[in-house]
Amino acid sequence: MNITIWPGSSSFAALSASYYTGSSTTRPTPFGYYDGDATFKLEADKVADWCAKRLGYPIMDVELQDLNLFAAFEEAVTEFSTLVNMNNAKDYMLTLVGTPTSNQLSGRTISTNMGRTIELAKNYGNESGAGGNVDYKKGYINVTALTQSYDLADWAISQSISGGIEIKRVFHEAAPAITRYFDPYVGTGGGTQQQLDSFGWGSYSPAVSFLVMPIFEDLLRMQAIEMNDHIRKSAYTFRLVNNKIDFFPIPTRDTIVWFDYVKITERNNPLKYPSGSISDLSNVPYSRIQFTNIKDIGIQWIYKYTLALSKEMLGLIRSKYSTVPIPGSEATLNGTDLIAQGREDKTTLTTDLKELLQSMTRQGQMEQETIIATSLSTQLSKVPLYIYIK
């Protein structure tokens, strides 16, 4: 069986046309990612010719077909695209998590923000009552005279709240000192009261001190009332353990006590983002970069990677037989050497590209700017300064 090897030329356009019109079952590339890319079509034959000549053609036969070289070219473009996209996804992952997967990110500049960092901090805000992403809900219980202890878990059940609640704040405190303020300077005359009403102060116990007394007088009186309550009376407080609350002092009249609470199921829910959001590297919406959109730096890398793949592929073919008979002797094939060279070239190219991409991340650019700024500062420190004589 004679298998056709590289004849010296190829026609990607003809092969592509015959496949996509249905006259041939042979696809020009294994996946067809770039078969519709006009620039890829034009470059495919040139790349195949260049790789064949770099492998020794026409001095030596190259035991590859155009399909092999086209496949290597497609893989090289895909590998470059994947490495670039992975680097971008890594650099912007903190910003991208939680955004819709329907967004197309390829070729777009990502505007970083503090959104995700703030989102992470909201967990602390939930617990401290300083914000967060869990709703605080309000409830109340009817407190009856001489009854000190109440079970808020029973209250939650009565409200058909499943999963339990967690109390965040209880509004149980003494009446403000302003409501018990005594003003010895106020008479009972109707004129004073009418004047206070005109200012909107008629419902307050202080009277003309609003008008004729200094502010510190009000503060001192209220502080005196609060200090008296603190030392001579039982402080208004409560003890909350396992949603069982005890009020101090023991209530002497029926009243209502309000509180803030969160539902435990909402607080512990880890799925706060809607479905269809970016969760990890697997669903970041970067698509393959078309060859048309890749410029010189990337194109040169792709050419070299295509050659490295071709070397490895040719080496695998030649390694099937280490020697071949020739008249009067036998020839030793260099398959092993080609495999080693191809794999070494691939590793070197991949490493170099990763290092270059890493230096282009936000962190890498800031480090470079720091080095430049430090060097510039050192240079400027050597410049003589003027001496001004007055």
Contacts in CASP RR format, 6 or more apart in sequence:
PFRMAT RR
TARGET T0000
AUTHOR 0000-0000-0000
METHOD contacts of the structure
MODEL  1
MNITIWPGSSSFAALSASYYTGSSTTRPTPFGYYDGDATFKLEADKVADW
CAKRLGYPIMDVELQDLNLFAAFEEAVTEFSTLVNMNNAKDYMLTLVGTP
TSNQLSGRTISTNMGRTIELAKNYGNESGAGGNVDYKKGYINVTALTQSY
DLADWAISQSISGGIEIKRVFHEAAPAITRYFDPYVGTGGGTQQQLDSFG
WGSYSPAVSFLVMPIFEDLLRMQAIEMNDHIRKSAYTFRLVNNKIDFFPI
PTRDTIVWFDYVKITERNNPLKYPSGSISDLSNVPYSRIQFTNIKDIGIQ
WIYKYTLALSKEMLGLIRSKYSTVPIPGSEATLNGTDLIAQGREDKTTLT
TDLKELLQSMTRQGQMEQETIIATSLSTQLSKVPLYIYIK
4 65 0 8 1.000
5 61 0 8 1.000
5 62 0 8 1.000
5 63 0 8 1.000
5 64 0 8 1.000
5 65 0 8 1.000
6 52 0 8 1.000
6 57 0 8 1.000
6 61 0 8 1.000
6 62 0 8 1.000
6 63 0 8 1.000
6 64 0 8 1.000
6 65 0 8 1.000
6 66 0 8 1.000
6 69 0 8 1.000
8 49 0 8 1.000
8 52 0 8 1.000
8 57 0 8 1.000
8 58 0 8 1.000
9 45 0 8 1.000
9 49 0 8 1.000
10 44 0 8 1.000
10 45 0 8 1.000
10 48 0 8 1.000
10 49 0 8 1.000
10 66 0 8 1.000
10 69 0 8 1.000
10 70 0 8 1.000
11 45 0 8 1.000
12 28 0 8 1.000
12 41 0 8 1.000
12 44 0 8 1.000
12 45 0 8 1.000
12 48 0 8 1.000
12 66 0 8 1.000
12 70 0 8 1.000
13 41 0 8 1.000
13 45 0 8 1.000
15 24 0 8 1.000
15 26 0 8 1.000
15 28 0 8 1.000
15 66 0 8 1.000
16 28 0 8 1.000
16 35 0 8 1.000
16 36 0 8 1.000
16 41 0 8 1.000
18 24 0 8 1.000
18 26 0 8 1.000
19 25 0 8 1.000
19 26 0 8 1.000
19 27 0 8 1.000
19 28 0 8 1.000
20 35 0 8 1.000
26 67 0 8 1.000
27 35 0 8 1.000
28 35 0 8 1.000
28 44 0 8 1.000
28 67 0 8 1.000
28 70 0 8 1.000
29 35 0 8 1.000
29 70 0 8 1.000
29 71 0 8 1.000
29 73 0 8 1.000
29 74 0 8 1.000
30 71 0 8 1.000
30 74 0 8 1.000
31 74 0 8 1.000
31 78 0 8 1.000
32 74 0 8 1.000
33 74 0 8 1.000
33 77 0 8 1.000
33 78 0 8 1.000
33 288 0 8 1.000
34 40 0 8 1.000
34 74 0 8 1.000
34 77 0 8 1.000
34 290 0 8 1.000
34 291 0 8 1.000
35 41 0 8 1.000
37 290 0 8 1.000
37 291 0 8 1.000
37 292 0 8 1.000
38 292 0 8 1.000
39 291 0 8 1.000
39 292 0 8 1.000
40 73 0 8 1.000
40 77 0 8 1.000
40 290 0 8 1.000
40 291 0 8 1.000
40 292 0 8 1.000
43 73 0 8 1.000
43 291 0 8 1.000
44 70 0 8 1.000
44 73 0 8 1.000
47 69 0 8 1.000
47 73 0 8 1.000
47 303 0 8 1.000
47 306 0 8 1.000
48 66 0 8 1.000
48 69 0 8 1.000
48 70 0 8 1.000
48 73 0 8 1.000
50 303 0 8 1.000
50 307 0 8 1.000
51 69 0 8 1.000
51 72 0 8 1.000
51 306 0 8 1.000
51 307 0 8 1.000
51 310 0 8 1.000
52 62 0 8 1.000
52 64 0 8 1.000
52 69 0 8 1.000
54 307 0 8 1.000
55 62 0 8 1.000
55 64 0 8 1.000
55 307 0 8 1.000
55 310 0 8 1.000
55 311 0 8 1.000
55 314 0 8 1.000
56 62 0 8 1.000
62 314 0 8 1.000
63 314 0 8 1.000
63 317 0 8 1.000
63 318 0 8 1.000
64 310 0 8 1.000
64 313 0 8 1.000
64 314 0 8 1.000
64 317 0 8 1.000
68 310 0 8 1.000
68 313 0 8 1.000
69 306 0 8 1.000
69 310 0 8 1.000
72 306 0 8 1.000
72 309 0 8 1.000
72 310 0 8 1.000
72 313 0 8 1.000
73 302 0 8 1.000
73 306 0 8 1.000
75 305 0 8 1.000
75 306 0 8 1.000
75 309 0 8 1.000
76 302 0 8 1.000
76 303 0 8 1.000
76 305 0 8 1.000
76 306 0 8 1.000
76 309 0 8 1.000
77 288 0 8 1.000
77 289 0 8 1.000
77 291 0 8 1.000
77 294 0 8 1.000
77 302 0 8 1.000
78 288 0 8 1.000
79 305 0 8 1.000
79 350 0 8 1.000
80 289 0 8 1.000
80 294 0 8 1.000
80 298 0 8 1.000
80 301 0 8 1.000
80 302 0 8 1.000
80 305 0 8 1.000
80 353 0 8 1.000
81 288 0 8 1.000
81 289 0 8 1.000
82 288 0 8 1.000
83 350 0 8 1.000
83 353 0 8 1.000
83 354 0 8 1.000
83 357 0 8 1.000
84 289 0 8 1.000
84 357 0 8 1.000
85 106 0 8 1.000
85 284 0 8 1.000
85 286 0 8 1.000
85 289 0 8 1.000
86 281 0 8 1.000
87 354 0 8 1.000
87 357 0 8 1.000
87 358 0 8 1.000
87 360 0 8 1.000
87 361 0 8 1.000
88 105 0 8 1.000
88 110 0 8 1.000
88 286 0 8 1.000
89 96 0 8 1.000
89 281 0 8 1.000
89 284 0 8 1.000
89 286 0 8 1.000
90 281 0 8 1.000
90 361 0 8 1.000
91 361 0 8 1.000
91 362 0 8 1.000
91 363 0 8 1.000
92 110 0 8 1.000
92 112 0 8 1.000
93 281 0 8 1.000
93 284 0 8 1.000
94 116 0 8 1.000
94 117 0 8 1.000
95 110 0 8 1.000
95 111 0 8 1.000
95 112 0 8 1.000
95 113 0 8 1.000
95 115 0 8 1.000
95 116 0 8 1.000
96 105 0 8 1.000
96 110 0 8 1.000
96 278 0 8 1.000
96 284 0 8 1.000
97 116 0 8 1.000
97 277 0 8 1.000
97 278 0 8 1.000
97 279 0 8 1.000
98 116 0 8 1.000
98 273 0 8 1.000
98 277 0 8 1.000
98 278 0 8 1.000
98 279 0 8 1.000
99 277 0 8 1.000
99 278 0 8 1.000
100 276 0 8 1.000
100 277 0 8 1.000
100 278 0 8 1.000
101 276 0 8 1.000
101 277 0 8 1.000
101 278 0 8 1.000
101 283 0 8 1.000
101 284 0 8 1.000
101 285 0 8 1.000
102 276 0 8 1.000
102 285 0 8 1.000
103 285 0 8 1.000
104 285 0 8 1.000
104 287 0 8 1.000
105 284 0 8 1.000
105 285 0 8 1.000
105 286 0 8 1.000
106 285 0 8 1.000
106 286 0 8 1.000
106 287 0 8 1.000
106 288 0 8 1.000
106 289 0 8 1.000
107 289 0 8 1.000
107 293 0 8 1.000
112 362 0 8 1.000
119 133 0 8 1.000
122 131 0 8 1.000
122 132 0 8 1.000
122 133 0 8 1.000
123 132 0 8 1.000
124 130 0 8 1.000
125 131 0 8 1.000
125 132 0 8 1.000
126 132 0 8 1.000
126 133 0 8 1.000
126 134 0 8 1.000
126 262 0 8 1.000
126 267 0 8 1.000
129 136 0 8 1.000
129 168 0 8 1.000
129 169 0 8 1.000
133 272 0 8 1.000
134 262 0 8 1.000
134 266 0 8 1.000
134 267 0 8 1.000
135 262 0 8 1.000
135 266 0 8 1.000
136 168 0 8 1.000
136 260 0 8 1.000
136 261 0 8 1.000
136 262 0 8 1.000
137 260 0 8 1.000
137 261 0 8 1.000
137 262 0 8 1.000
137 263 0 8 1.000
138 258 0 8 1.000
138 259 0 8 1.000
138 260 0 8 1.000
138 261 0 8 1.000
139 155 0 8 1.000
139 258 0 8 1.000
139 259 0 8 1.000
139 260 0 8 1.000
139 261 0 8 1.000
140 256 0 8 1.000
140 257 0 8 1.000
140 258 0 8 1.000
140 259 0 8 1.000
141 150 0 8 1.000
141 152 0 8 1.000
141 155 0 8 1.000
141 256 0 8 1.000
141 257 0 8 1.000
141 259 0 8 1.000
142 254 0 8 1.000
142 256 0 8 1.000
143 150 0 8 1.000
143 247 0 8 1.000
143 251 0 8 1.000
143 254 0 8 1.000
143 255 0 8 1.000
143 256 0 8 1.000
143 257 0 8 1.000
144 251 0 8 1.000
144 254 0 8 1.000
145 251 0 8 1.000
145 252 0 8 1.000
145 253 0 8 1.000
145 254 0 8 1.000
146 250 0 8 1.000
146 251 0 8 1.000
146 252 0 8 1.000
147 251 0 8 1.000
148 246 0 8 1.000
148 247 0 8 1.000
148 248 0 8 1.000
148 250 0 8 1.000
148 251 0 8 1.000
149 244 0 8 1.000
149 245 0 8 1.000
149 246 0 8 1.000
149 247 0 8 1.000
150 244 0 8 1.000
150 245 0 8 1.000
150 247 0 8 1.000
151 243 0 8 1.000
151 244 0 8 1.000
152 165 0 8 1.000
152 167 0 8 1.000
152 243 0 8 1.000
152 244 0 8 1.000
152 245 0 8 1.000
152 259 0 8 1.000
152 261 0 8 1.000
153 164 0 8 1.000
153 165 0 8 1.000
153 242 0 8 1.000
153 243 0 8 1.000
153 244 0 8 1.000
156 164 0 8 1.000
156 165 0 8 1.000
156 243 0 8 1.000
161 263 0 8 1.000
162 265 0 8 1.000
163 263 0 8 1.000
163 264 0 8 1.000
163 265 0 8 1.000
164 243 0 8 1.000
164 263 0 8 1.000
164 264 0 8 1.000
164 265 0 8 1.000
165 243 0 8 1.000
165 261 0 8 1.000
165 262 0 8 1.000
165 263 0 8 1.000
165 264 0 8 1.000
166 243 0 8 1.000
166 261 0 8 1.000
166 262 0 8 1.000
166 264 0 8 1.000
166 267 0 8 1.000
167 240 0 8 1.000
167 243 0 8 1.000
167 245 0 8 1.000
167 259 0 8 1.000
167 260 0 8 1.000
167 261 0 8 1.000
168 259 0 8 1.000
168 260 0 8 1.000
168 261 0 8 1.000
168 262 0 8 1.000
169 259 0 8 1.000
169 260 0 8 1.000
170 238 0 8 1.000
170 240 0 8 1.000
170 245 0 8 1.000
170 257 0 8 1.000
170 258 0 8 1.000
170 259 0 8 1.000
171 257 0 8 1.000
171 258 0 8 1.000
171 259 0 8 1.000
172 236 0 8 1.000
172 237 0 8 1.000
172 238 0 8 1.000
172 247 0 8 1.000
172 257 0 8 1.000
173 236 0 8 1.000
174 229 0 8 1.000
174 235 0 8 1.000
174 236 0 8 1.000
177 221 0 8 1.000
177 222 0 8 1.000
177 223 0 8 1.000
177 225 0 8 1.000
177 226 0 8 1.000
177 229 0 8 1.000
178 204 0 8 1.000
178 205 0 8 1.000
178 206 0 8 1.000
178 222 0 8 1.000
179 205 0 8 1.000
180 205 0 8 1.000
180 225 0 8 1.000
181 204 0 8 1.000
181 205 0 8 1.000
181 206 0 8 1.000
181 218 0 8 1.000
181 221 0 8 1.000
181 222 0 8 1.000
181 225 0 8 1.000
182 205 0 8 1.000
182 221 0 8 1.000
183 205 0 8 1.000
183 206 0 8 1.000
183 207 0 8 1.000
183 208 0 8 1.000
183 209 0 8 1.000
185 207 0 8 1.000
185 208 0 8 1.000
185 209 0 8 1.000
185 212 0 8 1.000
185 213 0 8 1.000
186 192 0 8 1.000
186 206 0 8 1.000
186 207 0 8 1.000
186 208 0 8 1.000
186 209 0 8 1.000
187 207 0 8 1.000
192 207 0 8 1.000
192 208 0 8 1.000
193 202 0 8 1.000
193 207 0 8 1.000
195 208 0 8 1.000
195 211 0 8 1.000
196 202 0 8 1.000
196 204 0 8 1.000
196 207 0 8 1.000
196 208 0 8 1.000
196 210 0 8 1.000
199 210 0 8 1.000
199 211 0 8 1.000
201 207 0 8 1.000
201 210 0 8 1.000
204 210 0 8 1.000
206 218 0 8 1.000
209 217 0 8 1.000
209 218 0 8 1.000
229 235 0 8 1.000
233 249 0 8 1.000
234 248 0 8 1.000
234 249 0 8 1.000
235 248 0 8 1.000
236 248 0 8 1.000
236 249 0 8 1.000
237 248 0 8 1.000
238 245 0 8 1.000
238 246 0 8 1.000
238 247 0 8 1.000
238 248 0 8 1.000
239 245 0 8 1.000
239 246 0 8 1.000
239 248 0 8 1.000
247 257 0 8 1.000
273 279 0 8 1.000
276 283 0 8 1.000
278 284 0 8 1.000
278 285 0 8 1.000
291 302 0 8 1.000
294 302 0 8 1.000
301 349 0 8 1.000
301 353 0 8 1.000
304 345 0 8 1.000
304 349 0 8 1.000
305 345 0 8 1.000
305 346 0 8 1.000
305 349 0 8 1.000
307 345 0 8 1.000
308 341 0 8 1.000
308 342 0 8 1.000
308 343 0 8 1.000
308 345 0 8 1.000
308 346 0 8 1.000
308 349 0 8 1.000
309 342 0 8 1.000
309 346 0 8 1.000
311 338 0 8 1.000
311 339 0 8 1.000
311 341 0 8 1.000
311 342 0 8 1.000
311 345 0 8 1.000
312 338 0 8 1.000
312 339 0 8 1.000
312 342 0 8 1.000
312 343 0 8 1.000
312 346 0 8 1.000
314 335 0 8 1.000
314 338 0 8 1.000
315 334 0 8 1.000
315 335 0 8 1.000
315 336 0 8 1.000
315 337 0 8 1.000
315 338 0 8 1.000
315 339 0 8 1.000
316 335 0 8 1.000
316 339 0 8 1.000
317 335 0 8 1.000
318 333 0 8 1.000
318 334 0 8 1.000
318 335 0 8 1.000
318 338 0 8 1.000
319 333 0 8 1.000
319 335 0 8 1.000
319 336 0 8 1.000
319 339 0 8 1.000
321 333 0 8 1.000
322 332 0 8 1.000
322 333 0 8 1.000
322 335 0 8 1.000
322 336 0 8 1.000
323 330 0 8 1.000
323 331 0 8 1.000
323 332 0 8 1.000
323 333 0 8 1.000
324 330 0 8 1.000
324 331 0 8 1.000
324 333 0 8 1.000
325 331 0 8 1.000
358 364 0 8 1.000
359 365 0 8 1.000
359 368 0 8 1.000
END
